[in-house]
Amino acid sequence: MKKFCICVDVGATRLRVGLGMYNGEIIDVLEESTQNVVLKYRDSNAISIEICNLVDKLLTKHNLSIEDIEGIGIGSIGPLDIKRGIIVKPPNLPISDIEYDIKNYIEDKYRVRVVVLNDCVTAVWGEKWFGVGRDYKNIVYVTFSTGIGGGVIVNDTLLLGADGNAHEVGHVVVDTSENALRCGCGGLGHWEAYCSGVGIPKFAEKLAREELAREYQNSPIKKFKFEKYDEFTRAFFKYLNDGDEFCLKMFEKICKFNAIGISTIIHYYNPEIIILGGSIALNNPDKILQFRKYLTQYLMRGIRIPEIRITSLGDYAILKGAIALVFNTPLTYTQFVTK
């Protein structure tokens, strides 16, 4: 077995390609804006073309050839068709009606094995091999980022489901009211529509029109545009820390929705540990964990609350998981793609 691999994180915001080693070490990472890449190429091979461009740069930079590479592991936003190696009309990309190939083009170019799984599924596999999940058999990884996603290991088995999408925890329904927010995927009242990087500004806009209109008018966050979700979400947590009344009241609602989402995960998967990652969790760890005060309200009596903690792999959870996909390919993946 060769000691190097290529590890890839296809996020809704960032596309990152790294040079990794069998022991989980990441030697170097190159990055582009996924949004810009999609808008630049505007076809089904857009993401694959840019991955290959970054792979070529990494290999040249480190005086390596593709013959030195064991394989390429890719953790990607979904929904995925992992047998075909494509992202199926991803709701969080600017051109969302395309099926993006992220496997076949790359395999054809390099003639190396490419393993593709959902980004959060990849992250939980990384936690299992290189993170705090090493000592557990039942693990759930949840990311709070542009969207909300999950990866699940039950009794040391990585769950995939009928199409490879057994982990879409962000689309659990947390609001069944008549005026529930519509998620980017098209569904109503989904967890992601309220508590993700994209969802928080939409939720704020809804509250500013309805029950928190007075607080919003008096809030400094009013100068930030809802549609610029990245800027708005960063500003939200800043003013939350400053004690802004609108942000404080809105955050309590976010905590309750997060408690509903996490309690659903506990009921479904009975994990020993839930690991939280993604930019929102990493940048605001103390805040994101505050949902725990509401958790028992939504849990079945007598059920054990698992350990809940922030990832130890930081911003590299998906990339390290992609390394594990190459050097410790999950049996469920191998069975899935060959059946």
Secondary structure by P-SEA (a helix, b strand, c coil): cccbbbbbbbcccbbbbbbbcccccccccccccaaaaaaaccccaaaaaaaaaaaaaaaaaaccccccccbbbbbbcccccccccccccccccccccccccccaaaaaacccbbbbccaaaaaaaaaacccccccccbbbbbbccccccbbbbcccccccccccccccccccccccccccccccccccccccccccaaaaaaaaaaaaaccaaaaaaacccccccccaaaaaaaaaaaaaaaccaaaaaaaaaaaaaaaaaaaaaaacccccbbbbbccccccccccccccccccccccccccccccccccccccaaaaaaaaaaaccccaaaaaaaac
